């Protein structure tokens, strides 16, 4: 028996913590959980949560320490290219979510499309992260093994 009960924290790398926090709150309905300065080096601990799942905090982190310079640079390049993967988000109606979010000005890399596991669309946040929006349906993963 394990003593781990759930995942409680994930990190999304961003280019600007204030802008990212506003984007996730204003566009996706997250709420602020934590925003505090830590130490004299300018480090900020910024987290958001989805109101229906407060047990999972999303840290909005600037690429830098404690990452080494090479990894931080690679993440910054990936964000600048708009190709950094971040979160998978569940929805009950992908087409409706697409319409609602498009009306708010959210950029979609790919509109809703049928997949074996459901309907999927891909969003790009204001830092260059890709967010997968999925309306799941039951499927047999064994049917896709080669």
N, C-alpha and C positions, 0 to 999 in steps of 0.2 A: 504494500500500500504506500502510495506517495504522499508526501506532505505538501505538495504544490496543489493549490486549488484552482488557479486560473492564470491567464496572462493578464498582467496589470499595467504594463507600460510598453509602448512602442515608440520609436523615434522616426520622425519625418524631418529630413534636412530641408532647410529653407534659406532664402537669401536675405530676408528681413523679417524678424520675429513679429514686429508690430503689424506689418502689412499681412503676413500670413495668418496671424491670429484673427484679424478683422475678416479676411477672406473666408476662413473656415466657419466663423461665427455667422457672418452676414449671408453667405451663400449656401452653406450646408447644414446650418442649424446647430452647430456645436456650441458649447458654452465654455467660458474661461474656468479653469480649475486652479491654476497656480501661475503667478507672475512675480518672481522675486529676484533681486540681485544677490549674487553669492560671491563674497570676497571682494578684493580690491582690483581684480583684473577685468572687470566689466562683464563677467559671465552672468547670464540670466537663465533661470529655470522657468520656462514657459510651457504650460500644459493646457490642453483643452480636452473636453470629454463630450461624448454624445449624451444628451439628457436621459436617454433610455438605457444607457450602459455606463454608469459612472464608475464601474469597476475597472474600466480600461482607459487610462490616460494616454494621450498622444502628446509626446514631447516635440515641440517645434524648436529645432536645434540648428544653429549656424554651424556649418562645417568648420571645425577647428579643434583645439585641444578638448578632450584627450586624444583625438585622432592624430596620427602622425601626418606630417606635411604632405606626403605623397597621396595618402588616402583622402585627406581634406581637399586637395587640388583636384583629384579625380571626381569627387562628388560635386565640386563647384562646376567642373566642365560638363558633367552629366546634367546638372540643373540648367546650365546655360544652353545646352542643346535641346532641352525640353524632353529628355528621355529617361529621367530618373524615376524608377518605380517606387511607389509609396504604399498605398493602402488599397484594400478591397472593401467596397461598401455594398451592403445588401439593400435591396429595395423590393417592395411588393409589386411595383409596376414601373419597369424601366422606361417605357415610352412616356409615361406621365412625368416621371422624374426628369427625363431629357427635356421635355417641353417646359416644365417649371424652371429648371436650372438655366436653360437657354434664354428664357425671358429675363433672368437675372443677370445675363451677360457672361455666364460660365462658358469657357471654351471647351468644346468637345473635339478630341482627336479622332474619335470614331463614334458615329451615331449608333443607336440600338441595333443589334444584329442577333439573329438566332444562332445559338451555339448548342452543342449536345447537352450541356449542363444548364441551359436557360437562355435568357436574353441578356446581352452584355453591351455596355457602352463604355467609352474611355474618356475621362475628363483630364484636362491639364490645369493644375492650380497655378497661382500667380508666382510660384517659385520655379516652375518647370517640372514638377512631379506629375507622373501619371497616376490617376486613381481609377481603378476598375469598378464600375457600377454594375452589379449583377442582380437580376431577378432570377433566382435559382429554381430549378425543377429537378425532380428525381431522375436519375439516370444510372446506368450500369457501367461503372468505370472499366470493368473487365472487357466490355465491348470495344474499348479503344486501345487495348494493349496489342502491340504488334508482334 
